[in-house]
């Protein structure tokens, strides 16, 4: 799953750069900070779950759920970006 999370983070950074072109450094900084927090909290939470359940399944299930939510959020952002660049306009993005 690690490679998938890295791929989503890379795509999200590109989307952040595109959506917030004038302030892309702020958007990428925030996305990187959130990714870093997840990299710290994820293993701690997975260890706690694995210790409590004596199994890795709960941790892997939650990681898969977070991955699915991330993919949905990224897809939504890409669709919004595509519709705004096509002239449909959905309002201005705010940081």
N, C-alpha and C positions, 0 to 999 in steps of 0.2 A: 504494500500500500504506500510505502514511502515515496516511491517514484511518482505515483499518481498525485500525491499531495504537492510535490515539487512542481509537477506540470501545471496543476491548477494555480499554484502561487505565481508561476511565471506568466500564465495567461491573464490572471487577475492584475498583475503589475502592468502588463501591456494595455489592458482595458482601462486601468486607472490613469495611465499616461494619456490615453486617447480621450477619455471623458473629461479630464481636468487638465487640458493642454497648458493652460496658463499657470497652473499650480501643480504640475505633475509631481514635483519633488515632494510636496506635502502628502499627496495621495499615496505615492509609493512608500514614503516613510511610514505612514499609518498602516498600510497593508503589510509592510515588513514587520512592524512592531506586533501586529495581531498574529502574524504567522509565527514569530518568535515566541510569543506567549503560549501559543498552541503547542509548540515544540517542547516547551518546558512542562506544561500542565498535562499533556497527553500521556507521557510515560508514567508520571506520578499517579494519575487516575487509573491507568491500565494496571499498574502494579497493585494498587489498592483493591481494584475489582478482582484481579486474579488471585490475590491472597485470600480475599473474603469468600470467593466462590470456588476456590481450588481448581479453577479452569480459566482459560483465556477467552472463551466464547463471549462473555459479556463485554469485555474490552474490545474485542474485534467487531462485535455487533455495533457498539457505539461508534467506533472508528469508521465503520462502513456507513452508518447513518450520517455522520459529519461529512464524510466524503460525498454522499448523495446530495445533502443540503448545499454543499459548496458547488457542486456541479450545476444544481438548479439555479443558485444565485449567479453563477458565472454565465449560464445560458441566458438568464433574464437580462443581465447587463449587456451581453452581446446583442440581444434582440433590440433592446432600447437604443444601444449605440447605432445599430444598423438603421433603425427607423428614424432616428434623429439626423443621421448623415444623409438619409434619402429625402430630407426636406419635410418629413411628416411632422417633426417637432413634438417633443414631449415635455417641454419646459427646460429650463437651464439646470444643470447639475450643480449642487452645492456641496461644499466640503463640510 
